[in-house]
């Protein structure tokens, strides 16, 4: 029986996570821009909330609510796989 539990509080800081992923956030304030990894992007069209990790691409429509959703979408992982990768399974 698997007794692992998801612990949202242990998800990485959004700024640190996006930096580790090689994505350079530009701008100031809560919402920053970055080149979108989900399509062939020449200019930063992905907006990222540095407090929550929520993201939305203004060009291709990719979106999600936190770094876990981004990690799942970018790497094609299940919820559990992504949570394990990010250290959020206790």
PyMOL Python script that loads the backbone (N, CA, C, O; Angstrom):
from pymol import cmd

cmd.read_pdbstr("""\
ATOM      1  N   UNK A   1       0.839  -1.183   0.000  1.00  0.00           N
ATOM      2  CA  UNK A   1       0.000   0.000   0.000  1.00  0.00           C
ATOM      3  C   UNK A   1       0.884   1.247   0.000  1.00  0.00           C
ATOM      4  O   UNK A   1       1.822   1.344   0.791  1.00  0.00           O
ATOM      5  N   UNK A   2       0.587   2.190  -0.878  1.00  0.00           N
ATOM      6  CA  UNK A   2       1.356   3.427  -0.977  1.00  0.00           C
ATOM      7  C   UNK A   2       0.754   4.472  -0.046  1.00  0.00           C
ATOM      8  O   UNK A   2      -0.417   4.827  -0.179  1.00  0.00           O
ATOM      9  N   UNK A   3       1.552   4.959   0.890  1.00  0.00           N
ATOM     10  CA  UNK A   3       1.046   5.931   1.858  1.00  0.00           C
ATOM     11  C   UNK A   3       1.637   7.321   1.645  1.00  0.00           C
ATOM     12  O   UNK A   3       1.513   8.186   2.512  1.00  0.00           O
ATOM     13  N   UNK A   4       2.274   7.541   0.504  1.00  0.00           N
ATOM     14  CA  UNK A   4       2.859   8.856   0.223  1.00  0.00           C
ATOM     15  C   UNK A   4       1.752   9.899   0.131  1.00  0.00           C
ATOM     16  O   UNK A   4       0.677   9.645  -0.411  1.00  0.00           O
ATOM     17  N   UNK A   5       2.040  11.072   0.670  1.00  0.00           N
ATOM     18  CA  UNK A   5       1.073  12.171   0.644  1.00  0.00           C
ATOM     19  C   UNK A   5       1.683  13.382  -0.043  1.00  0.00           C
ATOM     20  O   UNK A   5       2.878  13.656   0.072  1.00  0.00           O
ATOM     21  N   UNK A   6       0.831  14.091  -0.757  1.00  0.00           N
ATOM     22  CA  UNK A   6       1.256  15.317  -1.423  1.00  0.00           C
ATOM     23  C   UNK A   6       1.304  16.452  -0.407  1.00  0.00           C
ATOM     24  O   UNK A   6       0.349  16.673   0.337  1.00  0.00           O
ATOM     25  N   UNK A   7       2.422  17.167  -0.384  1.00  0.00           N
ATOM     26  CA  UNK A   7       2.602  18.305   0.521  1.00  0.00           C
ATOM     27  C   UNK A   7       2.864  19.557  -0.316  1.00  0.00           C
ATOM     28  O   UNK A   7       4.005  19.821  -0.697  1.00  0.00           O
ATOM     29  N   UNK A   8       1.815  20.327  -0.603  1.00  0.00           N
ATOM     30  CA  UNK A   8       1.934  21.530  -1.432  1.00  0.00           C
ATOM     31  C   UNK A   8       2.961  22.509  -0.878  1.00  0.00           C
ATOM     32  O   UNK A   8       3.644  23.188  -1.645  1.00  0.00           O
ATOM     33  N   UNK A   9       3.077  22.590   0.438  1.00  0.00           N
ATOM     34  CA  UNK A   9       3.988  23.562   1.061  1.00  0.00           C
ATOM     35  C   UNK A   9       5.456  23.282   0.739  1.00  0.00           C
ATOM     36  O   UNK A   9       6.304  24.151   0.945  1.00  0.00           O
ATOM     37  N   UNK A  10       5.767  22.095   0.241  1.00  0.00           N
ATOM     38  CA  UNK A  10       7.159  21.769  -0.072  1.00  0.00           C
ATOM     39  C   UNK A  10       7.501  21.950  -1.555  1.00  0.00           C
ATOM     40  O   UNK A  10       8.613  21.634  -1.979  1.00  0.00           O
ATOM     41  N   UNK A  11       6.550  22.456  -2.338  1.00  0.00           N
ATOM     42  CA  UNK A  11       6.867  22.772  -3.735  1.00  0.00           C
ATOM     43  C   UNK A  11       7.939  23.855  -3.753  1.00  0.00           C
ATOM     44  O   UNK A  11       7.965  24.705  -2.864  1.00  0.00           O
ATOM     45  N   UNK A  12       8.818  23.841  -4.741  1.00  0.00           N
ATOM     46  CA  UNK A  12       9.886  24.847  -4.787  1.00  0.00           C
ATOM     47  C   UNK A  12       9.347  26.254  -5.034  1.00  0.00           C
ATOM     48  O   UNK A  12       8.265  26.438  -5.592  1.00  0.00           O
ATOM     49  N   UNK A  13      10.129  27.233  -4.605  1.00  0.00           N
ATOM     50  CA  UNK A  13       9.827  28.632  -4.879  1.00  0.00           C
ATOM     51  C   UNK A  13       9.754  28.812  -6.396  1.00  0.00           C
ATOM     52  O   UNK A  13      10.635  28.336  -7.111  1.00  0.00           O
ATOM     53  N   UNK A  14       8.715  29.493  -6.901  1.00  0.00           N
ATOM     54  CA  UNK A  14       8.574  29.636  -8.354  1.00  0.00           C
ATOM     55  C   UNK A  14       9.789  30.245  -9.054  1.00  0.00           C
ATOM     56  O   UNK A  14      10.196  29.749 -10.104  1.00  0.00           O
ATOM     57  N   UNK A  15      10.371  31.297  -8.504  1.00  0.00           N
ATOM     58  CA  UNK A  15      11.525  31.929  -9.154  1.00  0.00           C
ATOM     59  C   UNK A  15      12.695  30.951  -9.224  1.00  0.00           C
ATOM     60  O   UNK A  15      13.337  30.821 -10.266  1.00  0.00           O
ATOM     61  N   UNK A  16      12.971  30.269  -8.122  1.00  0.00           N
ATOM     62  CA  UNK A  16      14.063  29.290  -8.096  1.00  0.00           C
ATOM     63  C   UNK A  16      13.785  28.152  -9.079  1.00  0.00           C
ATOM     64  O   UNK A  16      14.687  27.712  -9.791  1.00  0.00           O
ATOM     65  N   UNK A  17      12.540  27.678  -9.117  1.00  0.00           N
ATOM     66  CA  UNK A  17      12.187  26.586 -10.025  1.00  0.00           C
ATOM     67  C   UNK A  17      12.409  26.983 -11.484  1.00  0.00           C
ATOM     68  O   UNK A  17      13.059  26.250 -12.229  1.00  0.00           O
ATOM     69  N   UNK A  18      11.882  28.123 -11.895  1.00  0.00           N
ATOM     70  CA  UNK A  18      12.021  28.537 -13.297  1.00  0.00           C
ATOM     71  C   UNK A  18      13.479  28.782 -13.658  1.00  0.00           C
ATOM     72  O   UNK A  18      13.890  28.495 -14.782  1.00  0.00           O
ATOM     73  N   UNK A  19      14.263  29.305 -12.730  1.00  0.00           N
ATOM     74  CA  UNK A  19      15.705  29.469 -12.978  1.00  0.00           C
ATOM     75  C   UNK A  19      16.374  28.115 -13.192  1.00  0.00           C
ATOM     76  O   UNK A  19      17.186  27.964 -14.105  1.00  0.00           O
ATOM     77  N   UNK A  20      16.038  27.123 -12.354  1.00  0.00           N
ATOM     78  CA  UNK A  20      16.598  25.771 -12.499  1.00  0.00           C
ATOM     79  C   UNK A  20      16.218  25.152 -13.838  1.00  0.00           C
ATOM     80  O   UNK A  20      16.985  24.381 -14.414  1.00  0.00           O
ATOM     81  N   UNK A  21      15.039  25.492 -14.327  1.00  0.00           N
ATOM     82  CA  UNK A  21      14.571  24.970 -15.617  1.00  0.00           C
ATOM     83  C   UNK A  21      15.234  25.690 -16.791  1.00  0.00           C
ATOM     84  O   UNK A  21      14.979  25.359 -17.949  1.00  0.00           O
ATOM     85  N   UNK A  22      16.084  26.674 -16.493  1.00  0.00           N
ATOM     86  CA  UNK A  22      16.784  27.403 -17.542  1.00  0.00           C
ATOM     87  C   UNK A  22      15.959  28.495 -18.196  1.00  0.00           C
ATOM     88  O   UNK A  22      16.273  28.945 -19.298  1.00  0.00           O
ATOM     89  N   UNK A  23      14.902  28.922 -17.517  1.00  0.00           N
ATOM     90  CA  UNK A  23      14.021  29.956 -18.054  1.00  0.00           C
ATOM     91  C   UNK A  23      14.274  31.267 -17.317  1.00  0.00           C
ATOM     92  O   UNK A  23      14.113  31.349 -16.099  1.00  0.00           O
ATOM     93  N   UNK A  24      14.665  32.275 -18.059  1.00  0.00           N
ATOM     94  CA  UNK A  24      15.027  33.563 -17.477  1.00  0.00           C
ATOM     95  C   UNK A  24      13.807  34.473 -17.411  1.00  0.00           C
ATOM     96  O   UNK A  24      13.309  34.937 -18.437  1.00  0.00           O
ATOM     97  N   UNK A  25      13.336  34.720 -16.205  1.00  0.00           N
ATOM     98  CA  UNK A  25      12.195  35.611 -16.005  1.00  0.00           C
ATOM     99  C   UNK A  25      12.653  37.053 -16.171  1.00  0.00           C
ATOM    100  O   UNK A  25      13.675  37.453 -15.614  1.00  0.00           O
ATOM    101  N   UNK A  26      11.904  37.824 -16.928  1.00  0.00           N
ATOM    102  CA  UNK A  26      12.250  39.232 -17.129  1.00  0.00           C
ATOM    103  C   UNK A  26      11.093  40.119 -16.674  1.00  0.00           C
ATOM    104  O   UNK A  26       9.930  39.717 -16.695  1.00  0.00           O
ATOM    105  N   UNK A  27      11.442  41.318 -16.269  1.00  0.00           N
ATOM    106  CA  UNK A  27      10.436  42.270 -15.821  1.00  0.00           C
ATOM    107  C   UNK A  27      10.439  42.408 -14.315  1.00  0.00           C
ATOM    108  O   UNK A  27      11.262  41.820 -13.612  1.00  0.00           O
ATOM    109  N   UNK A  28       9.503  43.195 -13.844  1.00  0.00           N
ATOM    110  CA  UNK A  28       9.361  43.451 -12.409  1.00  0.00           C
ATOM    111  C   UNK A  28       7.929  43.184 -11.998  1.00  0.00           C
ATOM    112  O   UNK A  28       7.039  43.034 -12.835  1.00  0.00           O
ATOM    113  N   UNK A  29       7.727  43.127 -10.708  1.00  0.00           N
ATOM    114  CA  UNK A  29       6.384  42.922 -10.200  1.00  0.00           C
ATOM    115  C   UNK A  29       6.040  41.452 -10.077  1.00  0.00           C
ATOM    116  O   UNK A  29       6.887  40.577 -10.255  1.00  0.00           O
ATOM    117  N   UNK A  30       4.795  41.205  -9.771  1.00  0.00           N
ATOM    118  CA  UNK A  30       4.319  39.846  -9.519  1.00  0.00           C
ATOM    119  C   UNK A  30       4.324  38.979 -10.774  1.00  0.00           C
ATOM    120  O   UNK A  30       4.679  37.803 -10.703  1.00  0.00           O
ATOM    121  N   UNK A  31       3.937  39.538 -11.925  1.00  0.00           N
ATOM    122  CA  UNK A  31       3.891  38.787 -13.181  1.00  0.00           C
ATOM    123  C   UNK A  31       5.104  39.131 -14.027  1.00  0.00           C
ATOM    124  O   UNK A  31       5.328  40.292 -14.369  1.00  0.00           O
ATOM    125  N   UNK A  32       5.890  38.106 -14.361  1.00  0.00           N
ATOM    126  CA  UNK A  32       7.096  38.285 -15.172  1.00  0.00           C
ATOM    127  C   UNK A  32       6.927  37.534 -16.490  1.00  0.00           C
ATOM    128  O   UNK A  32       6.038  36.694 -16.628  1.00  0.00           O
ATOM    129  N   UNK A  33       7.771  37.842 -17.433  1.00  0.00           N
ATOM    130  CA  UNK A  33       7.700  37.214 -18.760  1.00  0.00           C
ATOM    131  C   UNK A  33       8.899  36.303 -18.988  1.00  0.00           C
ATOM    132  O   UNK A  33       9.970  36.503 -18.416  1.00  0.00           O
ATOM    133  N   UNK A  34       8.698  35.309 -19.828  1.00  0.00           N
ATOM    134  CA  UNK A  34       9.754  34.372 -20.192  1.00  0.00           C
ATOM    135  C   UNK A  34       9.418  33.793 -21.568  1.00  0.00           C
ATOM    136  O   UNK A  34       8.250  33.736 -21.955  1.00  0.00           O
ATOM    137  N   UNK A  35      10.437  33.369 -22.296  1.00  0.00           N
ATOM    138  CA  UNK A  35      10.208  32.689 -23.575  1.00  0.00           C
ATOM    139  C   UNK A  35       9.472  31.380 -23.278  1.00  0.00           C
ATOM    140  O   UNK A  35       9.893  30.606 -22.419  1.00  0.00           O
ATOM    141  N   UNK A  36       8.391  31.144 -23.982  1.00  0.00           N
ATOM    142  CA  UNK A  36       7.549  29.969 -23.724  1.00  0.00           C
ATOM    143  C   UNK A  36       8.198  28.696 -24.275  1.00  0.00           C
ATOM    144  O   UNK A  36       8.544  28.641 -25.456  1.00  0.00           O
ATOM    145  N   UNK A  37       8.365  27.675 -23.430  1.00  0.00           N
ATOM    146  CA  UNK A  37       8.957  26.419 -23.898  1.00  0.00           C
ATOM    147  C   UNK A  37       7.956  25.498 -24.604  1.00  0.00           C
ATOM    148  O   UNK A  37       8.336  24.436 -25.097  1.00  0.00           O
ATOM    149  N   UNK A  38       6.681  25.899 -24.656  1.00  0.00           N
ATOM    150  CA  UNK A  38       5.653  25.032 -25.224  1.00  0.00           C
ATOM    151  C   UNK A  38       5.408  25.268 -26.715  1.00  0.00           C
ATOM    152  O   UNK A  38       4.627  24.550 -27.338  1.00  0.00           O
ATOM    153  N   UNK A  39       6.068  26.263 -27.281  1.00  0.00           N
ATOM    154  CA  UNK A  39       5.973  26.511 -28.722  1.00  0.00           C
ATOM    155  C   UNK A  39       7.228  27.254 -29.164  1.00  0.00           C
ATOM    156  O   UNK A  39       8.028  27.687 -28.334  1.00  0.00           O
ATOM    157  N   UNK A  40       7.394  27.397 -30.457  1.00  0.00           N
ATOM    158  CA  UNK A  40       8.556  28.100 -31.001  1.00  0.00           C
ATOM    159  C   UNK A  40       8.365  29.593 -30.743  1.00  0.00           C
ATOM    160  O   UNK A  40       7.657  30.277 -31.482  1.00  0.00           O
ATOM    161  N   UNK A  41       8.999  30.081 -29.695  1.00  0.00           N
ATOM    162  CA  UNK A  41       8.784  31.445 -29.214  1.00  0.00           C
ATOM    163  C   UNK A  41      10.055  32.266 -29.389  1.00  0.00           C
ATOM    164  O   UNK A  41      11.117  31.873 -28.908  1.00  0.00           O
ATOM    165  N   UNK A  42       9.957  33.388 -30.066  1.00  0.00           N
ATOM    166  CA  UNK A  42      11.116  34.263 -30.257  1.00  0.00           C
ATOM    167  C   UNK A  42      11.147  35.395 -29.230  1.00  0.00           C
ATOM    168  O   UNK A  42      12.209  35.936 -28.923  1.00  0.00           O
ATOM    169  N   UNK A  43       9.975  35.745 -28.706  1.00  0.00           N
ATOM    170  CA  UNK A  43       9.872  36.816 -27.714  1.00  0.00           C
ATOM    171  C   UNK A  43       9.145  36.271 -26.493  1.00  0.00           C
ATOM    172  O   UNK A  43       8.290  35.396 -26.629  1.00  0.00           O
ATOM    173  N   UNK A  44       9.467  36.769 -25.306  1.00  0.00           N
ATOM    174  CA  UNK A  44       8.809  36.264 -24.094  1.00  0.00           C
ATOM    175  C   UNK A  44       7.290  36.460 -24.132  1.00  0.00           C
ATOM    176  O   UNK A  44       6.805  37.588 -24.031  1.00  0.00           O
ATOM    177  N   UNK A  45       6.556  35.383 -24.274  1.00  0.00           N
ATOM    178  CA  UNK A  45       5.094  35.465 -24.314  1.00  0.00           C
ATOM    179  C   UNK A  45       4.438  34.720 -23.153  1.00  0.00           C
ATOM    180  O   UNK A  45       3.226  34.813 -22.959  1.00  0.00           O
ATOM    181  N   UNK A  46       5.237  33.984 -22.382  1.00  0.00           N
ATOM    182  CA  UNK A  46       4.707  33.262 -21.227  1.00  0.00           C
ATOM    183  C   UNK A  46       4.804  34.177 -20.019  1.00  0.00           C
ATOM    184  O   UNK A  46       5.882  34.679 -19.698  1.00  0.00           O
ATOM    185  N   UNK A  47       3.675  34.394 -19.348  1.00  0.00           N
ATOM    186  CA  UNK A  47       3.640  35.217 -18.142  1.00  0.00           C
ATOM    187  C   UNK A  47       3.599  34.281 -16.941  1.00  0.00           C
ATOM    188  O   UNK A  47       2.830  33.319 -16.915  1.00  0.00           O
ATOM    189  N   UNK A  48       4.444  34.577 -15.937  1.00  0.00           N
ATOM    190  CA  UNK A  48       4.568  33.730 -14.751  1.00  0.00           C
ATOM    191  C   UNK A  48       4.348  34.575 -13.503  1.00  0.00           C
ATOM    192  O   UNK A  48       4.936  35.647 -13.359  1.00  0.00           O
ATOM    193  N   UNK A  49       3.501  34.087 -12.601  1.00  0.00           N
ATOM    194  CA  UNK A  49       3.290  34.747 -11.318  1.00  0.00           C
ATOM    195  C   UNK A  49       4.368  34.245 -10.362  1.00  0.00           C
ATOM    196  O   UNK A  49       4.416  33.055 -10.048  1.00  0.00           O
ATOM    197  N   UNK A  50       5.233  35.148  -9.898  1.00  0.00           N
ATOM    198  CA  UNK A  50       6.369  34.739  -9.073  1.00  0.00           C
ATOM    199  C   UNK A  50       5.964  34.359  -7.653  1.00  0.00           C
ATOM    200  O   UNK A  50       6.765  33.775  -6.923  1.00  0.00           O
ATOM    201  N   UNK A  51       4.741  34.678  -7.248  1.00  0.00           N
ATOM    202  CA  UNK A  51       4.267  34.295  -5.917  1.00  0.00           C
ATOM    203  C   UNK A  51       3.671  32.894  -5.909  1.00  0.00           C
ATOM    204  O   UNK A  51       3.919  32.115  -4.989  1.00  0.00           O
ATOM    205  N   UNK A  52       2.888  32.576  -6.933  1.00  0.00           N
ATOM    206  CA  UNK A  52       2.162  31.304  -6.948  1.00  0.00           C
ATOM    207  C   UNK A  52       2.702  30.286  -7.944  1.00  0.00           C
ATOM    208  O   UNK A  52       2.460  29.088  -7.798  1.00  0.00           O
ATOM    209  N   UNK A  53       3.432  30.751  -8.956  1.00  0.00           N
ATOM    210  CA  UNK A  53       3.896  29.860 -10.016  1.00  0.00           C
ATOM    211  C   UNK A  53       2.885  29.689 -11.132  1.00  0.00           C
ATOM    212  O   UNK A  53       3.145  28.966 -12.095  1.00  0.00           O
ATOM    213  N   UNK A  54       1.723  30.347 -11.019  1.00  0.00           N
ATOM    214  CA  UNK A  54       0.728  30.283 -12.091  1.00  0.00           C
ATOM    215  C   UNK A  54       1.354  30.830 -13.370  1.00  0.00           C
ATOM    216  O   UNK A  54       2.215  31.708 -13.322  1.00  0.00           O
ATOM    217  N   UNK A  55       0.917  30.306 -14.509  1.00  0.00           N
ATOM    218  CA  UNK A  55       1.485  30.746 -15.782  1.00  0.00           C
ATOM    219  C   UNK A  55       0.433  30.732 -16.877  1.00  0.00           C
ATOM    220  O   UNK A  55      -0.530  29.967 -16.824  1.00  0.00           O
ATOM    221  N   UNK A  56       0.633  31.598 -17.882  1.00  0.00           N
ATOM    222  CA  UNK A  56      -0.245  31.641 -19.051  1.00  0.00           C
ATOM    223  C   UNK A  56       0.540  32.197 -20.215  1.00  0.00           C
ATOM    224  O   UNK A  56       1.148  33.263 -20.119  1.00  0.00           O
ATOM    225  N   UNK A  57       0.523  31.468 -21.316  1.00  0.00           N
ATOM    226  CA  UNK A  57       1.179  31.944 -22.531  1.00  0.00           C
ATOM    227  C   UNK A  57       0.163  32.735 -23.350  1.00  0.00           C
ATOM    228  O   UNK A  57      -0.924  32.247 -23.661  1.00  0.00           O
ATOM    229  N   UNK A  58       0.535  33.945 -23.687  1.00  0.00           N
ATOM    230  CA  UNK A  58      -0.349  34.807 -24.464  1.00  0.00           C
ATOM    231  C   UNK A  58      -0.368  34.424 -25.943  1.00  0.00           C
ATOM    232  O   UNK A  58      -1.213  34.913 -26.693  1.00  0.00           O
ATOM    233  N   UNK A  59       0.547  33.562 -26.371  1.00  0.00           N
ATOM    234  CA  UNK A  59       0.599  33.143 -27.774  1.00  0.00           C
ATOM    235  C   UNK A  59      -0.057  31.777 -27.999  1.00  0.00           C
ATOM    236  O   UNK A  59      -0.930  31.647 -28.857  1.00  0.00           O
ATOM    237  N   UNK A  60       0.354  30.757 -27.236  1.00  0.00           N
ATOM    238  CA  UNK A  60      -0.148  29.400 -27.494  1.00  0.00           C
ATOM    239  C   UNK A  60      -1.258  28.962 -26.539  1.00  0.00           C
ATOM    240  O   UNK A  60      -1.921  27.955 -26.783  1.00  0.00           O
ATOM    241  N   UNK A  61      -1.467  29.717 -25.443  1.00  0.00           N
ATOM    242  CA  UNK A  61      -2.543  29.391 -24.519  1.00  0.00           C
ATOM    243  C   UNK A  61      -2.183  28.414 -23.419  1.00  0.00           C
ATOM    244  O   UNK A  61      -3.043  28.077 -22.606  1.00  0.00           O
ATOM    245  N   UNK A  62      -0.938  27.945 -23.362  1.00  0.00           N
ATOM    246  CA  UNK A  62      -0.538  27.048 -22.271  1.00  0.00           C
ATOM    247  C   UNK A  62      -0.787  27.764 -20.952  1.00  0.00           C
ATOM    248  O   UNK A  62      -0.495  28.952 -20.821  1.00  0.00           O
ATOM    249  N   UNK A  63      -1.332  27.033 -19.962  1.00  0.00           N
ATOM    250  CA  UNK A  63      -1.616  27.666 -18.680  1.00  0.00           C
ATOM    251  C   UNK A  63      -1.674  26.638 -17.573  1.00  0.00           C
ATOM    252  O   UNK A  63      -1.876  25.448 -17.816  1.00  0.00           O
ATOM    253  N   UNK A  64      -1.493  27.117 -16.350  1.00  0.00           N
ATOM    254  CA  UNK A  64      -1.572  26.266 -15.180  1.00  0.00           C
ATOM    255  C   UNK A  64      -1.468  27.100 -13.919  1.00  0.00           C
ATOM    256  O   UNK A  64      -1.166  28.292 -13.971  1.00  0.00           O
ATOM    257  N   UNK A  65      -1.722  26.462 -12.783  1.00  0.00           N
ATOM    258  CA  UNK A  65      -1.834  27.190 -11.531  1.00  0.00           C
ATOM    259  C   UNK A  65      -0.620  27.234 -10.643  1.00  0.00           C
ATOM    260  O   UNK A  65      -0.591  28.002  -9.681  1.00  0.00           O
ATOM    261  N   UNK A  66       0.407  26.415 -10.941  1.00  0.00           N
ATOM    262  CA  UNK A  66       1.583  26.415 -10.069  1.00  0.00           C
ATOM    263  C   UNK A  66       2.752  25.703 -10.746  1.00  0.00           C
ATOM    264  O   UNK A  66       2.634  25.244 -11.883  1.00  0.00           O
ATOM    265  N   UNK A  67       3.877  25.616 -10.044  1.00  0.00           N
ATOM    266  CA  UNK A  67       5.059  24.978 -10.635  1.00  0.00           C
ATOM    267  C   UNK A  67       4.827  23.491 -10.891  1.00  0.00           C
ATOM    268  O   UNK A  67       5.429  22.924 -11.802  1.00  0.00           O
ATOM    269  N   UNK A  68       3.976  22.860 -10.112  1.00  0.00           N
ATOM    270  CA  UNK A  68       3.666  21.451 -10.335  1.00  0.00           C
ATOM    271  C   UNK A  68       2.978  21.275 -11.693  1.00  0.00           C
ATOM    272  O   UNK A  68       3.334  20.377 -12.457  1.00  0.00           O
ATOM    273  N   UNK A  69       2.012  22.113 -11.988  1.00  0.00           N
ATOM    274  CA  UNK A  69       1.319  22.041 -13.282  1.00  0.00           C
ATOM    275  C   UNK A  69       2.292  22.302 -14.432  1.00  0.00           C
ATOM    276  O   UNK A  69       2.234  21.629 -15.461  1.00  0.00           O
ATOM    277  N   UNK A  70       3.185  23.276 -14.258  1.00  0.00           N
ATOM    278  CA  UNK A  70       4.175  23.578 -15.290  1.00  0.00           C
ATOM    279  C   UNK A  70       5.092  22.382 -15.504  1.00  0.00           C
ATOM    280  O   UNK A  70       5.354  21.993 -16.642  1.00  0.00           O
ATOM    281  N   UNK A  71       5.579  21.798 -14.414  1.00  0.00           N
ATOM    282  CA  UNK A  71       6.498  20.657 -14.494  1.00  0.00           C
ATOM    283  C   UNK A  71       5.820  19.478 -15.195  1.00  0.00           C
ATOM    284  O   UNK A  71       6.433  18.810 -16.028  1.00  0.00           O
ATOM    285  N   UNK A  72       4.567  19.228 -14.856  1.00  0.00           N
ATOM    286  CA  UNK A  72       3.812  18.150 -15.502  1.00  0.00           C
ATOM    287  C   UNK A  72       3.702  18.394 -16.998  1.00  0.00           C
ATOM    288  O   UNK A  72       3.967  17.501 -17.803  1.00  0.00           O
ATOM    289  N   UNK A  73       3.308  19.612 -17.367  1.00  0.00           N
ATOM    290  CA  UNK A  73       3.094  19.922 -18.780  1.00  0.00           C
ATOM    291  C   UNK A  73       4.404  19.899 -19.560  1.00  0.00           C
ATOM    292  O   UNK A  73       4.457  19.351 -20.661  1.00  0.00           O
ATOM    293  N   UNK A  74       5.439  20.477 -19.013  1.00  0.00           N
ATOM    294  CA  UNK A  74       6.709  20.567 -19.747  1.00  0.00           C
ATOM    295  C   UNK A  74       7.359  19.203 -19.953  1.00  0.00           C
ATOM    296  O   UNK A  74       7.949  18.938 -21.000  1.00  0.00           O
ATOM    297  N   UNK A  75       7.243  18.331 -18.931  1.00  0.00           N
ATOM    298  CA  UNK A  75       7.951  17.052 -18.985  1.00  0.00           C
ATOM    299  C   UNK A  75       7.042  15.855 -19.254  1.00  0.00           C
ATOM    300  O   UNK A  75       7.516  14.719 -19.287  1.00  0.00           O
ATOM    301  N   UNK A  76       5.742  16.093 -19.447  1.00  0.00           N
ATOM    302  CA  UNK A  76       4.809  15.016 -19.763  1.00  0.00           C
ATOM    303  C   UNK A  76       4.650  14.001 -18.646  1.00  0.00           C
ATOM    304  O   UNK A  76       4.592  12.798 -18.898  1.00  0.00           O
ATOM    305  N   UNK A  77       4.581  14.485 -17.409  1.00  0.00           N
ATOM    306  CA  UNK A  77       4.525  13.606 -16.241  1.00  0.00           C
ATOM    307  C   UNK A  77       3.132  13.544 -15.635  1.00  0.00           C
ATOM    308  O   UNK A  77       2.310  14.439 -15.835  1.00  0.00           O
ATOM    309  N   UNK A  78       2.883  12.479 -14.894  1.00  0.00           N
ATOM    310  CA  UNK A  78       1.656  12.392 -14.109  1.00  0.00           C
ATOM    311  C   UNK A  78       1.807  13.288 -12.881  1.00  0.00           C
ATOM    312  O   UNK A  78       2.899  13.774 -12.585  1.00  0.00           O
ATOM    313  N   UNK A  79       0.711  13.498 -12.178  1.00  0.00           N
ATOM    314  CA  UNK A  79       0.734  14.301 -10.956  1.00  0.00           C
ATOM    315  C   UNK A  79       1.742  13.732  -9.963  1.00  0.00           C
ATOM    316  O   UNK A  79       2.575  14.466  -9.430  1.00  0.00           O
ATOM    317  N   UNK A  80       1.668  12.436  -9.716  1.00  0.00           N
ATOM    318  CA  UNK A  80       2.543  11.796  -8.725  1.00  0.00           C
ATOM    319  C   UNK A  80       4.005  11.875  -9.155  1.00  0.00           C
ATOM    320  O   UNK A  80       4.871  12.187  -8.337  1.00  0.00           O
ATOM    321  N   UNK A  81       4.291  11.598 -10.422  1.00  0.00           N
ATOM    322  CA  UNK A  81       5.676  11.680 -10.905  1.00  0.00           C
ATOM    323  C   UNK A  81       6.231  13.095 -10.744  1.00  0.00           C
ATOM    324  O   UNK A  81       7.358  13.273 -10.283  1.00  0.00           O
ATOM    325  N   UNK A  82       5.444  14.093 -11.122  1.00  0.00           N
ATOM    326  CA  UNK A  82       5.895  15.484 -11.017  1.00  0.00           C
ATOM    327  C   UNK A  82       6.088  15.883  -9.559  1.00  0.00           C
ATOM    328  O   UNK A  82       7.069  16.546  -9.223  1.00  0.00           O
ATOM    329  N   UNK A  83       5.167  15.487  -8.696  1.00  0.00           N
ATOM    330  CA  UNK A  83       5.287  15.816  -7.272  1.00  0.00           C
ATOM    331  C   UNK A  83       6.543  15.180  -6.679  1.00  0.00           C
ATOM    332  O   UNK A  83       7.233  15.803  -5.872  1.00  0.00           O
ATOM    333  N   UNK A  84       6.838  13.954  -7.073  1.00  0.00           N
ATOM    334  CA  UNK A  84       8.073  13.305  -6.603  1.00  0.00           C
ATOM    335  C   UNK A  84       9.305  14.050  -7.106  1.00  0.00           C
ATOM    336  O   UNK A  84      10.237  14.303  -6.342  1.00  0.00           O
ATOM    337  N   UNK A  85       9.309  14.398  -8.387  1.00  0.00           N
ATOM    338  CA  UNK A  85      10.433  15.150  -8.961  1.00  0.00           C
ATOM    339  C   UNK A  85      10.697  16.435  -8.182  1.00  0.00           C
ATOM    340  O   UNK A  85      11.848  16.821  -7.974  1.00  0.00           O
ATOM    341  N   UNK A  86       9.632  17.085  -7.758  1.00  0.00           N
ATOM    342  CA  UNK A  86       9.747  18.380  -7.082  1.00  0.00           C
ATOM    343  C   UNK A  86       9.862  18.256  -5.565  1.00  0.00           C
ATOM    344  O   UNK A  86       9.921  19.266  -4.863  1.00  0.00           O
ATOM    345  N   UNK A  87       9.895  17.038  -5.061  1.00  0.00           N
ATOM    346  CA  UNK A  87      10.059  16.823  -3.625  1.00  0.00           C
ATOM    347  C   UNK A  87       8.826  17.132  -2.801  1.00  0.00           C
ATOM    348  O   UNK A  87       8.933  17.477  -1.625  1.00  0.00           O
ATOM    349  N   UNK A  88       7.646  17.010  -3.414  1.00  0.00           N
ATOM    350  CA  UNK A  88       6.410  17.351  -2.714  1.00  0.00           C
ATOM    351  C   UNK A  88       5.597  16.131  -2.289  1.00  0.00           C
ATOM    352  O   UNK A  88       4.432  16.264  -1.913  1.00  0.00           O
ATOM    353  N   UNK A  89       6.199  14.948  -2.346  1.00  0.00           N
ATOM    354  CA  UNK A  89       5.517  13.744  -1.859  1.00  0.00           C
ATOM    355  C   UNK A  89       6.180  13.334  -0.556  1.00  0.00           C
ATOM    356  O   UNK A  89       7.372  13.031  -0.521  1.00  0.00           O
ATOM    357  N   UNK A  90       5.401  13.329   0.508  1.00  0.00           N
ATOM    358  CA  UNK A  90       5.937  12.977   1.833  1.00  0.00           C
ATOM    359  C   UNK A  90       5.586  11.548   2.186  1.00  0.00           C
ATOM    360  O   UNK A  90       5.950  11.071   3.261  1.00  0.00           O
TER     361      UNK A  90
END
""", "prot")
cmd.dss("prot")
cmd.show_as("cartoon", "prot")
cmd.util.cbc("prot")
cmd.orient("prot")
